[in-house]
Each structure stands twice: as C-alpha cells, then as structure tokens.
Amino acid sequence: MATPQIGSSHPETSTTPTTQLDRQPLHDPIMTDTQNVYHDADPAVGRTDTTLEDINTPYRIPVHHVFDVDTRTGFMASIEPPSRLPQQWQLWEATLDNAIQSKLQIGDKIGITEDEERVSREWRKRVRELQVLSIEELKPSAVLLRRAHLVLTYILHFYIQSIPPTEAILIPQPLSLPLLRVSQHLDIPPLLTFSDTVLYNWTHRTKRPTSPDGTPQIPEIDNLRTQTMFTNLTDEEEFYLCSARIELRGVEALEIMRLTMDETFVDDEISVRRITSYLSRLSEVIGSLKDLLLDVRKGCDPDVYYNDVRPWFRGEDSDLLKRKWVFEGVDEDPTLSQPEELSGPSAGQSSMVHVLDIFLGVDHQSSATSTQPSFMSRMQKYMPHNHRLFLNHLKTNPRPLREFVKRVECSLGDAGGRELGERYNEAVMALKEFRDAHMIIAALYILGPARRVAAKSKAGAPVTSSDGGVNPRDVGSGAAASVVMGTGGGYDVRVASPPAKVKGTGGTDLVKFLKDTRNRTQEAMIQLGSKMET
Ligand code: HEM
C-alpha cells in the first residue's frame, strides 16, 4: 500500500521542521537468504539502554529506526517475517509442527476422548525431553528473536492449555529457559502477544517478483495470509488478519498525525486550516478501521472463534482455577525470575489504537487506581519494546493536539477556530464509533457463544466434539451461571443461562469495561464556544 500523500509541502512556513527520513523504511534489515531468514541489525531491539535522548529532534511524530515503525507499514513488520528458524533451532519448529498436525485439544474440553488425552500427554512428554537450546546466536537478530518468541509461545500455549484441569501448570526447562531468555532480550513477557499473532505472523498471499530496485514486497491489506496458527482454521486466520488489516490501514492515520504535529509547531493561520483538513481525513480513516473491524464477521464464525480458537489464548490470569504458571529452572539462572503478570494476547495490545488515543487526547488513566494501572497502560507492557518507546515519546508531546484545538477554538472563534473544533470532535466521535462497533463484535464473538454454551449445558444437552472444545470453566459444567474471562485479563463476566443476563463479578464485566473505554473516548470531545478552561 502506498503511503498516502496528504496536503502539500509547506512553502509559506519554511520553519516547519523537515523529517529527514520521511519515506524511508525505519529499520534497515540486511537481507536475506533463500530460506527466508532475515538478518536484522536493528541496534535498538533487545537493548535496554535506548533512551528518548537518542532522538535528536524538534518534536514531531518520530520517524526513526529506534521506534521500528515503518512509514509504509506502521507497526507491522515491513518485510515478510521468517517462516522458520535456522537449522540450529529446528527442534522447536518441529515440536510446533507436531502440535499443530496432531490437532491437540484443549485439556478441559468437555467430552475430550482418551485418545485425544493420550496424544497431548505424549506430545507434552516430548517437550519435556527436548534439549535446552542456547539462544546466544539468535541475539544479534531481532527478526530471529521474534520468530523464536512466536514459536516458543505457541508451544507454551499448546503445552499449558492441553494440560487437564486437575494438573498443575509446570513449564519444563527446555521450554521455560529459552523462552524466558528470548523474552528478556526482547523485553516482552514470556507468553503469546498481539505481536506474535499479528505483527510478525503474516506472509504474502501472492508473492510478487522483487522490484527492480530490490525493495522487498511489503504487506498489503488484500494480500495477506497468516503463518502460524493453533487450529489452521480460516476462522483463526481471519481473526488475526482483521487486526493486521487495521494496522495497515492505520498507517495513513500515522502520516496524518505526523503532518498535524508539524503544523501545531508552526501555529499560524495556514497551519490551522491544514490541521482542520487533516482531522477530517483522520475521521475517514478511523471510519474505515471500523469497517475493517466489522468485516471480521465475513470470515470468522463467532462460535468457532469462541469454542475452538479463543481457549488457546488464555493467559495465567484467565485461569479460573487460579493455577500459577511455574517456569521451571528459573532458580538455576540468576538473571531470570518468575514473571509477575501474564495476560493472554489481546488486540488491546495494538499500538495503533493506543496512538489514536494519545494523539486525540483520550485519557484512560482516569480508570487507574494508585495500585492498579489502567488496562490500556498494562497492555503496553505486552507491545514490542520499540513500539512502547514510540508511545512514550508521543505522550511527551509538548503541544498536545487537544490543548491546541481548545486554545485555537477560543482565540479564533468563527475565523477558523470553530471549524477546527468541529473536525476535532468528529475525529473523536469516529474513534468512539470504532469502539461502539468493537462492543458489537465482542458481544457477537464472546457473549453470544458463551450464552449458547451455558444454555446447552443447563439443558443437559450432551456436549459433543461438534461443540469444538468448550471450556467447562467458561460454562460452569451445567451450573446456572458461567464465568468468561477476557484473554487480556481486562474483565470477567458472569453469563447466566436463559433468560440470558450478563452480570459483573468483582465489580467489572466485559460490557461495562468496554463501555467505560468508549465513554472515556467520548469525554475527549471539546465543548465548542465555551471559554478557555484554566
Ligand atoms: C473478533 C474480534 C474481536 C474480539 C472478540 C475482541 C474482544 C475484545 C475483548 C474481550 C476485549 C477486552 C479486553 C481483553 O480481555 O482483551 C477487547 C479489548 C480491546 N480490543 Fe478487541 N476484540 C476483537 C477485535 C479487535 C480488533 C480488530 C481491534 C483493533 C485492532 C481490537 C482492539 C481492542 C482494544 C483497543 C481493546 C482495549 C479496550 C478498548 O480500547 O476499548 N479488538 N477486545
């Protein structure tokens, strides 16, 4: 997808900061061998000493390799991620292949057969007997470390979620040690994240010959496939690709933000006019993100998603038996420790949505307490290190858009200020409508199927394999109510059997949680025509 051109250059305002790397990919991978393994010399990944001072810039949306954000593909990897690790780590790849081919089943599936239990028990035994492979030679390559994280975390979730509910969750050393080390090096938690399932998990549907100048093919909205899945069902693939398409479509929003921020620095009449038109473009882009979100219904069946796909994503905090995930071998390596918090993957970890919030001035911190950070800030810990830096950098913007709009709206009034305020409010409304659509999707994909399972369970209907791995902890094994956890650990809900009613447990529930996020978005709207707040 070509980066859209928005507005022209700014001849009247030559003081506008110019961006040196405007059209460059932001990381500079050294390509590639025929096995589709990239050697990436990204100096920032895995370093903990990258600081914001590294970025010598007047303020603008930063375009710098430090952030690993590509001007054409945003947060998505701009070069097809490797589909296999090199030979040295084939044991891991083969173990994952084997889990997928064996069609391992969720350990707490109602009606799981003895044969299915035996297959997964034998697979887990083979994982325990693997050699502990060194990760030293992966360290210089960000793309290989990411592939290693992906492979090991898919194995981890296969391992944990196939364990019967009666057993403790002990992660054996051949899995725990390399996974903890890779995660430590990437500075992300040792479980499946949005980046594993979406950002670094795609391939081209149709491969095109490399362009004459040697530029590798970039991911495009209508030309994507997923590489690695638990089920290999198109429903799972479409679930991931829905997010991937949103990431790619959102690149235009990043460009609009960059232009807008440059203009807020100029702060003259022309820049106000330009920002006004950028914001109206932004509303359209956010509107198309909403359409892409709703399009998930075309390829992903809600019941298949809920019963067959979603249980694999559960993190430690979604385990209703409150079993701890014990990473064995931690005590033998003083550089490692048991992870403190392990929430499963969620599109709440999509940097794109966070960037829109930050840019428009949506404040999710009001939902935080002194001991509990907000869901959104918690999710940032699960993002790639560099994307987190990017968000932190945006947060330090000395000229936040919302304040700028408020000030200009007051000072210019009918001479352009009001129009700016209206366009800003429309952009906020577009994001609120994205979240309205998201609530519809969450109801369709989680609450609806959960109720159907609960109703069936209450009616005493036999739950057969066609129910596709229903989680008894979700349905309460025939109890009148069932608890459904969010994979991102953001909420839990109690779904009662018919007449279906959704109640919160412990104060929060899914609907309330998503409504609150939506309401906080709406609260960013500016009251037009009022005096400047002091
Ligand atoms: C079938 C598709 C989807 C379902 C069933 C779904 C479900 C959920 C659920 C249950 C939550 C609550 C937190 C958690 O436990 O993770 C959540 C949060 C969130 N999801 Fe989704 N989601 C879907 C697709 C998407 C997509 C494609 C995006 C955008 C890339 C997205 C963005 C978010 C965000 C930003 C949050 C945090 C709360 C908020 O900002 O409102 N979701 N989602």
Residues whose N, C-alpha, C, O or C-beta is under 5 A from the ligand:
A	BS01	HEM	C242 S243 I246 V296 S346 A347 G348 S350 V353 R435 I441 A442 Y445 G486 T487 G488 G489 G490 L514 T517
